Amino acid sequence: MKTIAILLAAGQGKRMQSDVKKQYILIQGKPVLYYPLKVLQDSFIDEIILVSSPGEEAFLKKEFVERYGFDKVKKIVPGGKERYHSVAYGLNAIDTCDYCFIHDGARPFLSEAILERTLEAVKKYQACVAAMPVKDTIKIVDEEGFATLTPRRDLVWMMQTPQVFAYPLIHGAYRMLLEKEQELLEQGMKITDDAMVIETFTDQKVKMVEGSYENIKITTPEDIPMAENIQKNRMQNLE
């Protein structure tokens, strides 16, 4: 069994309002991207494909792969305009594997436990996503902002990463996505995660697997103090 992780580090971080890209912002003295790389390096994952912003391949090789000894990173490939382009380029860089783990580099608090749970699930279901039940009531609204529906809270989950799939399944679904990309754009459809690609182009159901409420994505300035506290507590628990 061969497992490969695609780690996405090509985001521009426009909502961060910072000159420093979110994956390079320091959390307790180390860049955000360091943390998921470290977990993947120390895990059962066989290889890592790092997807960078175009032109930053040499920087990532020097400042992350060589500096920290992340020798499981076998390829660094440039990303694309949208997240799904970056994932597609990562998938195309894989020669062969059984299962593919797709993780956002802006989610620093990946854990071995999440990787183990998603591995067991993907073996059984072929497609799974780390996710957590929402804590708040959710409202569906119309285009003018008026509430139209209140879904049952126990049936609503927040998607996280990693999102994990049998490689032939996700590779084929992404190939279909790129073939029909223009048609989907004209329909106003936006692809926001990998599970959506599976849902749109295959009949495969996607299983929700427990992630963690700490598995946050660094997106806006408010996320930085939260991330600092999470990492500080983790470091204290190791002492």
N, C-alpha and C positions, 0 to 999 in steps of 0.2 A: 504494500500500500504506500503510495506516494502522495504527500500533501504539500501544496505550495500556497503561500500567502502573497496576495497582491496588497501592498501598502500604498495608499494614495497620499501623495505629498505635493500635489500640483495645485492646490487651492490658492486663490488670490487673497481671500480673507477680507473682502471689501467691507463687511459689516464690523470688522474689528477696529476700524478707524485708527490704524497704526501703520507706521512706515515699515515695521517688521512684520513679515508674513506670520500668520497665526501658528504655523507648525514650527517656527523658529523662536517664538517667544519663550523666555526662560521661566520655568516653574521649579522653585527650590534649587536654582542653580544650573538646571539642565534644560535643553530645548524640549518643547512639547513632543516633537517627533522621536526623541531619544527613547521615551518610555515604552511605546508600543513596539519599537524595534528591539528593545532589550527583552521584553516578554517573548516575542516571537523567536529571538535568537536562543533563548534558554528553554524553549518548549520542544515538543515533538515535531514541529513543522520542519520539513526537509529543506525547503528553499524559500527565499523571499525575493519577490520582484518589486522594486521600489519605483514608483511612478512620480517623476519630478516635474516641476515647471520647466518648459523648454529652455535650454541653456544653463540649467542648474545641475546637470548630471555630474560634472567634475567637482562642483562644490559639495554635493552630497557624498560622493565617493571619498573625498578627503576628510570632510568634517564629521561624518558619521560612520561610514563603513570602515575606513582606515583608523580613524581616531579612537573608536570604541571597540574595534575588532569584531565587527558584525560580519563574520565570514559566510553566513548563510545568505547574504544578499548576493545573488548570482548575476542579476541584471539590473541596470537602472535605465529606464526608458522615459522619453518625454511624454507628457500628458497632452490633452487636447483642450478644446474650448469649453466643453461641458464635462461634468463628472463622468457621464456615461461614455464619452469618448476616451477618457483616461482609463476607465475600466477595460474598455475594448482593446486598447493598446497593450494593457497589461496581460489580458487573456491571450492576445496574439503572440506575446513573447514566450508563452509556455509551450514547450515541445510536447510534453505529455505528463499527465498526473491523474490521480483518481479523484481527489477532492481539492477544491479551490476555496480558500478563505479570503474574502475581500474586506479590508478594514480601512477606516478613515484614519489618516495620520494625525488628524486633529482630535482624536479620542485617545488621550494618554493613558487612561486607566483600564486598559485591557488586562485580563488576568489569565493565569493558567487554568483556573477553574472554568471560566467562560469558554476557553478553547476546548477543554475536555468535554463539556456539555454539548457544545455544537458539533464536535466530532462524532460523538455517539449518536446524536440526532440525525446527522447527514448520512451516516451509514444506514440508518433505518428508513429515512424519509426522502433522501436524495436532495432535499432543499430545506434549509432552515435559516432562521434569523435570530440573533440575540436581541431581545426586546424585554420591556417591562410593562406591567399594567399601569395605566394612568392613575394618578391619585386624585385628580380634580374632575369635576363634571365637565363634559365636553358638549359644545353646542355646534350644530351645523347651521350656517347662516346663508342667506341669499346674497346677491351681488350688492345689495344696498346695506348689508350689515345687520339685517333682522334675523332673529333666531327662527329656524324652520323645523328643527328636529333635535331631540336630545337622545343620543344613543345610550344604550345600557353601558354604564361605566365598566362593568366586569368583562365586557366584550371589546374594549378599546385598549390597544397596546401602543406604546411608544417604540418606534423602530430604532435600533442601534446597529452597530457593527461589532463583530464580524457577521457578514452574511455568507453562508457557506453552501456550496453546491457540488454535486457530481460534475466534474469538469466538462464532459461532453454535453451535458444539459445546459449549463450556463454559456458555454462557448457557442453552441448552436443558437440559443435565444438571442445573444448579442449580435450574431451575424444577421439574423432576421431583423433585428432592430435597425441596424445600419442600412439594410436594404430598403426599409420602409420609413426611414427617418424623415424625409421630406414630406411624405404623406401625413405622418403624425404631427409634424410641425404645423402643417396647414390646418389640421383639426384642432390645434391649440393644446395638444397633449404635452405634458411635461413629465419626463422620466426622472424621478427623484431618488430611487434606490434600485438595487439589483433585484430584489424580490418582485418589484413591479414589472421588470423585464420578463421574468418567468411567468408571472400572472397574465401578461399580455400576449405572449407568444407561445406558450405551452399549456398543456392541461394539468401540469404538475402542481399539486398543492404545496404551500410553503408552511412549514411548521414553526411556531413561535417557541423559542427556548429562553429560559431565564438568563438575562444578562446581569446588570447591576445598576442601581440608581446612582452609583458613583461613576459609571461608564459614560460620562458626559462628553459632549462635543464642544470644543473651544470655538465659539462663534462670535461673541460680542464681548466688549470690555468687562461686562459684569461677570463673565465666566472665569476671569483670571483669579480673583480672590477666592472663589469657590475651589478652583483647582489647586491653589496654593494650600488651602486648608486640608483638602483630601490627601495631598502628597505628604504634608507635614504629619498628619495623623498616621499615615502608613509607615513613615520612617520611624515614628515613635513606637509603633507596635512591633517593629523589628528589633528594637533595642532591648 
